[in-house]
Each structure stands twice: as C-alpha cells, then as structure tokens.
Amino acid sequence: MPLYEFHCPKCAHDVEILVRGSEEPVCPDCGSEQIQRLLSVVSAHVAGGGKPSGDALPMGCGKPGCGPGGCGRGMM
C-alpha cells in the first residue's frame, strides 16, 4: 500500500493517505473527492552521517511555484 501526499483545494488541507489498489481517496476534513496528489520529496540515507550530495537535496513540496532547495513549508 503506497503512502501518498494529497492537497485539497476546497479546504486547503494537506494529508498523507494510504491508497489501496484503484481506491479513490477523499479529503478526511471536508469529504471532497477533488483532492490532488502531490509530488513527494525523496529522502536519502547518507552512510557515515555525512552531508548529502546535491542529488539528495529536497526539491520542494510539490506545489506550483515551489522550486529546488525547498519552499520553507512547515518552517513558519
């Protein structure tokens, strides 16, 4: 069962949902079926606890306008 991140444009809620097969998820806050799957940020394990290479840097939250290096979402 893959875990996906979704955004609901109706209530602006972001949520992670386990999706089974062809199941169509709905927003757990408002019940909207129009939720949008977001691009997930890939995490990487670095052996030895060193600094990650440029390939392992976060690429943002997946929302339009968010670019390389992250958008700062959750940093406020």
Contact map, one row per residue, 1 for C-alpha under 8 A:
1110000000000000011110000000000000000000000000000000000000000000000000000000
1111000000000000011100000000000000000000000000000000000000000000000000000000
1111100000000001111000000000000000000000000000000000000000000000000000000000
0111110000000001111000000000000000001101000000000000000000000000000000000000
0011111000000111100000000000000000001111000000000000000000000000000000000000
0001111100000111100000000000000000111100000000000000000000000000000000000000
0000111110011110000000000000000000111100000000000000000000000000000000000000
0000011111111100000000000010000101110000000000000000000000000000000000000000
0000001111111000000000000000000001110000000000000000000000000000000000000000
0000000111110000000000000000010101000000000000000000000000000000000000000000
0000000111111000000000000000110000000000000000000000000000000000000000000000
0000001111111100000000000000000000000000000000000000000000000000000000000000
0000001110111110000000000010100000000000000000000000000000000000000000000000
0000111100011111000000000000000000000000000000000000000000000000000000000000
0000111000001111100000000010000000000000000000000000000000000000000000000000
0011110000000111110000000000000000000000000000000000000000000000000000000000
0011110000000011111000001000000000000000000000000000000000000000000000000000
1111000000000001111100000000000000000000000000000000000000000000000000000000
1111000000000000111111111000000000000000000000000000000000000000000000000000
1100000000000000011111100000000000000000000000000000000000000000000000000000
1000000000000000001111100000000000000000000000000000000000000000000000000000
0000000000000000001111110000000000000000000000000000000000000000000000000000
0000000000000000001111111000000000000000000000000000000000000000000000000000
0000000000000000001001111100000010000000000000000000000000000000000000000000
0000000000000000101000111110000010100000000000000000000000000000000000000000
0000000000000000000000011111001111100000000000000000000000000000000000000000
0000000100001010000000001111111110100000000000000000000000000000000000000000
0000000000000000000000000111111000000000000000000000000000000000000000000000
0000000000101000000000000011111000000000000000000000000000000000000000000000
0000000001100000000000000011111100000000000000000000000000000000000000000000
0000000000000000000000000111111110000000000000000000000000000000000000000000
0000000101000000000000000110011111100000000000000000000000000000000000000000
0000000000000000000000011110001111100000000000000000000000000000000000000000
0000000111000000000000000100000111110000000000000000000000000000000000000000
0000011110000000000000001110000111111000000000000000000000000000000000000000
0000011110000000000000000000000001111100000000000000000000000000000000000000
0001111000000000000000000000000000111110000000000000000000000000000000000000
0001111000000000000000000000000000011111000000000000000000001110000000000000
0000100000000000000000000000000000001111100000000000000000001110000000000000
0001100000000000000000000000000000000111110000000000000000001100000000000000
0000000000000000000000000000000000000011111000000000000001111100000000000000
0000000000000000000000000000000000000001111100000000000101000000000000000000
0000000000000000000000000000000000000000111110000000000101000000000000000000
0000000000000000000000000000000000000000011111000001000100000000000000000000
0000000000000000000000000000000000000000001111100000000000000000000000000000
0000000000000000000000000000000000000000000111111111000000000000000000000000
0000000000000000000000000000000000000000000011111100000000000000000000000000
0000000000000000000000000000000000000000000001111100000000000000000000000000
0000000000000000000000000000000000000000000001111110000000000000000000000000
0000000000000000000000000000000000000000000001111111000000000000000000000000
0000000000000000000000000000000000000000000001001111100000000000000000000000
0000000000000000000000000000000000000000000101000111111110000000000000000000
0000000000000000000000000000000000000000000000000011111110000000000000000000
0000000000000000000000000000000000000000000000000001111110000000000000000000
0000000000000000000000000000000000000000000000000001111110000000000000000000
0000000000000000000000000000000000000000011100000001111111000000000000000000
0000000000000000000000000000000000000000000000000001111111100000000110000000
0000000000000000000000000000000000000000111000000000000111110000000111000000
0000000000000000000000000000000000000000100000000000000011111100011111000000
0000000000000000000000000000000000000000100000000000000001111110011111110000
0000000000000000000000000000000000000111100000000000000000111110010001101000
0000000000000000000000000000000000000111100000000000000000111111010000000000
0000000000000000000000000000000000000110000000000000000000011111110000000000
0000000000000000000000000000000000000000000000000000000000000111110000000000
0000000000000000000000000000000000000000000000000000000000000011111000000000
0000000000000000000000000000000000000000000000000000000000111111111101100000
0000000000000000000000000000000000000000000000000000000000110000111111100000
0000000000000000000000000000000000000000000000000000000011110000011111000000
0000000000000000000000000000000000000000000000000000000011110000001111100000
0000000000000000000000000000000000000000000000000000000001111000011111111000
0000000000000000000000000000000000000000000000000000000000011000011011111000
0000000000000000000000000000000000000000000000000000000000010000000001111111
0000000000000000000000000000000000000000000000000000000000001000000001111111
0000000000000000000000000000000000000000000000000000000000000000000000011111
0000000000000000000000000000000000000000000000000000000000000000000000011111
0000000000000000000000000000000000000000000000000000000000000000000000011111
